[in-house]
Amino acid sequence: MSAKKKSKKKTKKKAAKKPGGSRKKFPTSPRIYTKVTPANIESVRELMALKMEMNSLTKVKYSPSYVAMMKAHASEGKDMMEFAHLVKISRDTVREWARRHPAFSEAIVEGQIYFIESLRQD
């Protein structure tokens, strides 16, 4: 009898599980899935070109004016993540700019040093 009870419990546990796992799913932007056929290939190409154009418009490029902004931001005790949020870029982009542009990297360090020294004076 105990073997039957165990098997019943196992089936109940399996039935209680939700399909798709226990991970919470977050809503994503709506996507259009189109099956590409010879009849609609041109419209799909137009959609792809439009999407690429929109991505290039939203991309933020490095500018030397960001050096002064980063130095001022770091001197207030704020980190790179907050600067990235301000400029609307990713943290990885800020790290890439610091790696590629020595003036930007120096601005981060100088701003942090200024902030630390201002804390010591208080």
C-alpha positions as CSV (number, residue, x, y, z in Angstrom):
1,M,0.0,0.0,0.0
2,S,2.8,2.4,0.8
3,A,4.1,2.0,-2.8
4,K,0.7,3.1,-4.2
5,K,0.6,6.1,-2.0
6,K,4.1,7.2,-3.2
7,S,3.1,6.9,-6.8
8,K,0.0,8.9,-6.3
9,K,2.0,11.7,-4.6
10,K,4.4,11.8,-7.5
11,T,1.7,12.2,-10.1
12,K,0.1,15.0,-8.0
13,K,3.5,16.8,-8.0
14,K,3.9,16.5,-11.7
15,A,0.4,17.8,-12.3
16,A,1.0,20.8,-10.0
17,K,4.0,22.1,-12.0
18,K,3.3,24.9,-14.4
19,P,4.4,24.5,-18.0
20,G,7.3,26.7,-18.9
21,G,9.1,26.5,-15.5
22,S,8.9,28.8,-12.5
23,R,10.8,31.7,-14.1
24,K,8.8,34.9,-14.2
25,K,8.4,36.1,-17.8
26,F,8.7,39.8,-18.4
27,P,6.8,41.4,-21.3
28,T,9.0,42.3,-24.3
29,S,8.4,44.6,-27.1
30,P,6.0,43.3,-29.7
31,R,7.7,41.6,-32.6
32,I,6.3,40.9,-36.0
33,Y,7.1,37.5,-37.4
34,T,6.6,37.3,-41.1
35,K,7.2,34.2,-43.2
36,V,9.4,35.2,-46.0
37,T,8.1,34.1,-49.4
38,P,8.9,35.2,-52.9
39,A,5.7,37.3,-52.9
40,N,6.5,39.3,-49.8
41,I,10.3,39.5,-50.0
42,E,10.4,43.1,-50.9
43,S,8.2,44.2,-48.0
44,V,10.4,42.2,-45.6
45,R,13.5,43.9,-47.0
46,E,11.8,47.3,-46.5
47,L,11.0,46.4,-42.9
48,M,14.6,45.3,-42.2
49,A,16.0,48.5,-43.7
50,L,13.6,50.6,-41.6
51,K,14.6,48.7,-38.4
52,M,18.3,49.2,-39.2
53,E,17.7,52.9,-39.8
54,M,15.9,53.3,-36.5
55,N,18.7,51.5,-34.6
56,S,21.3,53.8,-36.2
57,L,19.3,56.9,-35.1
58,T,19.2,55.8,-31.5
59,K,22.9,54.9,-31.2
60,V,24.9,57.4,-29.1
61,K,28.4,58.0,-30.4
62,Y,31.4,59.2,-28.4
63,S,32.0,62.9,-28.3
64,P,34.9,64.8,-26.5
65,S,32.2,66.8,-24.7
66,Y,31.5,63.7,-22.6
67,V,34.9,64.0,-21.0
68,A,33.9,67.2,-19.1
69,M,30.5,65.7,-18.3
70,M,32.1,62.5,-16.9
71,K,34.6,64.4,-14.8
72,A,31.9,66.6,-13.3
73,H,29.7,63.5,-12.7
74,A,32.5,61.5,-11.0
75,S,33.5,64.5,-8.9
76,E,30.0,64.4,-7.4
77,G,30.6,60.8,-6.3
78,K,28.5,59.2,-9.0
79,D,29.6,56.1,-10.8
80,M,29.7,55.1,-14.5
81,M,26.3,53.4,-14.3
82,E,24.7,56.6,-13.3
83,F,26.5,58.4,-16.1
84,A,25.4,55.8,-18.5
85,H,21.8,56.3,-17.4
86,L,22.1,60.0,-17.8
87,V,23.4,59.8,-21.4
88,K,21.0,56.9,-22.1
89,I,23.7,54.3,-23.0
90,S,24.7,51.0,-21.5
91,R,27.4,50.5,-18.9
92,D,29.4,48.4,-21.4
93,T,29.5,51.4,-23.8
94,V,30.9,53.6,-21.0
95,R,33.5,51.0,-20.3
96,E,34.3,50.8,-24.0
97,W,34.7,54.5,-24.2
98,A,37.1,54.5,-21.2
99,R,39.1,51.7,-22.9
100,R,39.3,53.4,-26.3
101,H,39.6,57.1,-25.2
102,P,42.4,57.9,-22.7
103,A,41.0,61.4,-22.0
104,F,37.7,59.9,-21.0
105,S,39.4,57.3,-18.7
106,E,41.5,60.1,-17.1
107,A,38.3,62.1,-16.5
108,I,36.8,59.3,-14.6
109,V,39.9,58.9,-12.4
110,E,40.4,62.6,-11.8
111,G,36.7,63.1,-10.9
112,Q,36.9,60.2,-8.4
113,I,40.1,61.6,-6.9
114,Y,38.5,65.0,-6.5
115,F,35.5,63.4,-4.8
116,I,37.7,61.5,-2.4
117,E,39.7,64.5,-1.5
118,S,36.6,66.6,-0.9
119,L,35.4,63.9,1.6
120,R,38.7,64.0,3.4
121,Q,38.4,67.8,3.8
122,D,35.0,67.5,5.4
